[in-house]
Amino acid sequence: MLAFWALNYRAYDGYFQDDELDNLSWGPSLGLADYAPALLSPLVPQNNFRPTGHAYFTLMGRAFGLDFPPCMTPVFVAHCLNGLLLFFIIRRLGIPAWHAMAGAAFFLLSGSAMDAYWKPMYVFDLFCTTFCLLSILLWAQRRWVLSFVAYWLAYKAKELAVMLPFVLLAWEWWFGDEQEGRKRFLRLTPFFVASLSFGLQGILHNPNKDNEYTFRFNLEALKITIPFYAGRFLMFQWSGLLLLPLALIRDRRIWFGLAGAVCFVFTLLFLPGRLYEAYAYLPLAGATIAVAAAASRVSPLWFAAALVAWLPFNVTELRAQQREKLRRDDIAYVFMSQLERWVAQHPAIKIMVYEGAPGEYHDWGIEAAWNLTHQAQGLPALFKDSEAGRKALQTETVAYATWNGMARALVVQIHSPEATK
């Protein structure tokens, strides 16, 4: 864990991107009355509200506002907790401690899905993994009810957990009779009922029609998604194929890890419009179990040697990704700090019309930034070429903001309706 912190401490130098600002703009205003129904409801929310994950933004927003560094500590702690849970699961499979520790180290230090532990926006994937691993561990301990509670919380963090019952089924099939002398498949019934309900709702009532959130059940989708996720395992093209020969080894522990990786990546394969490295975080946990199980069949010295040989390449890729993320975060910080200074001097202006945006900011990110600088909600930030933006320029006194990407400068001027006449 110390090695992880040493490799990733610069994450504290980062800053919020637009999705994070969007969540911070409304998350802190939520209370128990908002969370309790969403957490307990068996219905898939149409507004994409994920209470387990959004709780992070509510707590961090209330405690720290736009102070970024404190928001990273819970993210790092959750990632380290996931490594620990993974270690316990590997040990539960009867894999020796040294191999289990090496497997956990591989998961903790890997840059394959580093956005999950570098960017607060992906706490949904981070917490989903936490509760999925906890559910598996509790199931292995025959604590059925707590395992289901963990599964429910995992789904309420990210829909990727919908496939967890199949992972538990694999555990029960291969290891279920080791404690009680018989398998307990019927106890999986509530898991599969919930999974089926969530899955059907997600497909039949998906409000996203023909956009990046739409499921594409066709070969063209697989041609896009399979190469992407196969390349995330060791961060070079098709590196995930190195896992395939492991399936030929007659070892139930390896098969379980591979089953977990396949189950957790399955739904992602039909979302070609949503290709993000953080999404590979939970499947990577399954792959890690398979690798640790396979390595347990050889001397721990060989596994340690392989880990040492992999580490320099991983660190090189990790550093390259870190530099790019910090570059984008520096731009976001400049934009926000300059906007904050202007708003502090002109607090009465409540409408902004803008042209240009930093990096990959979307319209909702600009609006969130505008509201956060006012410590308010519902204030409009309008693109200058939109119908609402043109109308505001003609009828309202607005802040007219222009972002110069080359100079990394935000210029904001007060624009009155008379200026357009």
BELCORFEN-V376403 format. One record per residue. N is the residue number from 0. RES is the residue in three letters. NEAR is the number of other ideal C-beta (glycine too) atoms within 8 Angstrom. Layout:
n = <N N>
res = <RES RES>
near = <NEAR NEAR>
This chain:
n = <0 1 2 3 4 5 6 7 8 9 10 11 12 13 14 15 16 17 18 19 20 21 22 23 24 25 26 27 28 29 30 31 32 33 34 35 36 37 38 39 40 41 42 43 44 45 46 47 48 49 50 51 52 53 54 55 56 57 58 59 60 61 62 63 64 65 66 67 68 69 70 71 72 73 74 75 76 77 78 79 80 81 82 83 84 85 86 87 88 89 90 91 92 93 94 95 96 97 98 99 100 101 102 103 104 105 106 107 108 109 110 111 112 113 114 115 116 117 118 119 120 121 122 123 124 125 126 127 128 129 130 131 132 133 134 135 136 137 138 139 140 141 142 143 144 145 146 147 148 149 150 151 152 153 154 155 156 157 158 159 160 161 162 163 164 165 166 167 168 169 170 171 172 173 174 175 176 177 178 179 180 181 182 183 184 185 186 187 188 189 190 191 192 193 194 195 196 197 198 199 200 201 202 203 204 205 206 207 208 209 210 211 212 213 214 215 216 217 218 219 220 221 222 223 224 225 226 227 228 229 230 231 232 233 234 235 236 237 238 239 240 241 242 243 244 245 246 247 248 249 250 251 252 253 254 255 256 257 258 259 260 261 262 263 264 265 266 267 268 269 270 271 272 273 274 275 276 277 278 279 280 281 282 283 284 285 286 287 288 289 290 291 292 293 294 295 296 297 298 299 300 301 302 303 304 305 306 307 308 309 310 311 312 313 314 315 316 317 318 319 320 321 322 323 324 325 326 327 328 329 330 331 332 333 334 335 336 337 338 339 340 341 342 343 344 345 346 347 348 349 350 351 352 353 354 355 356 357 358 359 360 361 362 363 364 365 366 367 368 369 370 371 372 373 374 375 376 377 378 379 380 381 382 383 384 385 386 387 388 389 390 391 392 393 394 395 396 397 398 399 400 401 402 403 404 405 406 407 408 409 410 411 412 413 414 415 416 417 418 419 420>
res = <MET LEU ALA PHE TRP ALA LEU ASN TYR ARG ALA TYR ASP GLY TYR PHE GLN ASP ASP GLU LEU ASP ASN LEU SER TRP GLY PRO SER LEU GLY LEU ALA ASP TYR ALA PRO ALA LEU LEU SER PRO LEU VAL PRO GLN ASN ASN PHE ARG PRO THR GLY HIS ALA TYR PHE THR LEU MET GLY ARG ALA PHE GLY LEU ASP PHE PRO PRO CYS MET THR PRO VAL PHE VAL ALA HIS CYS LEU ASN GLY LEU LEU LEU PHE PHE ILE ILE ARG ARG LEU GLY ILE PRO ALA TRP HIS ALA MET ALA GLY ALA ALA PHE PHE LEU LEU SER GLY SER ALA MET ASP ALA TYR TRP LYS PRO MET TYR VAL PHE ASP LEU PHE CYS THR THR PHE CYS LEU LEU SER ILE LEU LEU TRP ALA GLN ARG ARG TRP VAL LEU SER PHE VAL ALA TYR TRP LEU ALA TYR LYS ALA LYS GLU LEU ALA VAL MET LEU PRO PHE VAL LEU LEU ALA TRP GLU TRP TRP PHE GLY ASP GLU GLN GLU GLY ARG LYS ARG PHE LEU ARG LEU THR PRO PHE PHE VAL ALA SER LEU SER PHE GLY LEU GLN GLY ILE LEU HIS ASN PRO ASN LYS ASP ASN GLU TYR THR PHE ARG PHE ASN LEU GLU ALA LEU LYS ILE THR ILE PRO PHE TYR ALA GLY ARG PHE LEU MET PHE GLN TRP SER GLY LEU LEU LEU LEU PRO LEU ALA LEU ILE ARG ASP ARG ARG ILE TRP PHE GLY LEU ALA GLY ALA VAL CYS PHE VAL PHE THR LEU LEU PHE LEU PRO GLY ARG LEU TYR GLU ALA TYR ALA TYR LEU PRO LEU ALA GLY ALA THR ILE ALA VAL ALA ALA ALA ALA SER ARG VAL SER PRO LEU TRP PHE ALA ALA ALA LEU VAL ALA TRP LEU PRO PHE ASN VAL THR GLU LEU ARG ALA GLN GLN ARG GLU LYS LEU ARG ARG ASP ASP ILE ALA TYR VAL PHE MET SER GLN LEU GLU ARG TRP VAL ALA GLN HIS PRO ALA ILE LYS ILE MET VAL TYR GLU GLY ALA PRO GLY GLU TYR HIS ASP TRP GLY ILE GLU ALA ALA TRP ASN LEU THR HIS GLN ALA GLN GLY LEU PRO ALA LEU PHE LYS ASP SER GLU ALA GLY ARG LYS ALA LEU GLN THR GLU THR VAL ALA TYR ALA THR TRP ASN GLY MET ALA ARG ALA LEU VAL VAL GLN ILE HIS SER PRO GLU ALA THR LYS>
near = <7 5 9 13 9 7 9 13 7 8 12 8 6 12 9 12 15 15 9 12 14 12 12 16 11 9 11 9 6 9 6 5 6 8 12 8 8 11 9 5 7 4 5 8 8 6 4 5 7 10 10 14 14 12 9 11 15 12 8 13 12 6 7 8 7 9 7 10 7 9 11 12 8 10 14 13 8 13 13 11 9 14 14 9 12 15 12 9 13 16 10 8 11 5 12 7 6 9 14 13 9 14 17 14 11 13 13 12 11 10 10 11 14 13 12 14 12 11 11 12 10 13 14 12 16 15 16 17 14 14 15 17 13 11 15 14 12 11 13 10 6 8 8 9 6 8 13 11 8 13 16 9 11 19 14 11 16 12 9 12 13 11 12 17 12 10 15 14 10 13 13 13 8 9 11 12 8 4 5 7 4 6 7 11 8 5 6 12 7 7 12 9 8 13 13 8 9 12 9 8 10 11 8 6 8 10 5 7 6 3 7 7 8 10 7 10 5 6 5 8 13 10 8 10 14 9 10 9 14 12 12 13 13 9 11 6 6 8 12 12 7 8 13 6 7 11 9 4 9 2 9 7 13 13 12 16 16 14 12 16 14 10 13 15 11 8 10 12 11 11 14 10 9 9 9 7 10 11 13 13 13 13 14 15 16 17 15 15 17 18 13 16 16 11 14 10 7 6 5 10 6 9 13 10 8 9 11 7 7 10 9 7 9 12 9 8 10 12 8 8 10 13 8 8 12 11 8 11 13 9 12 15 9 12 14 15 8 11 14 10 8 11 11 7 6 9 7 4 11 6 13 15 16 14 9 7 10 10 8 6 12 8 7 9 14 14 13 13 15 13 13 13 10 10 4 7 7 5 12 10 13 12 9 11 6 8 5 8 12 10 8 13 14 7 6 7 8 12 13 13 12 10 12 10 8 4 5 8 8 12 7 11 6 9 10 6 10 5 6 6 4>
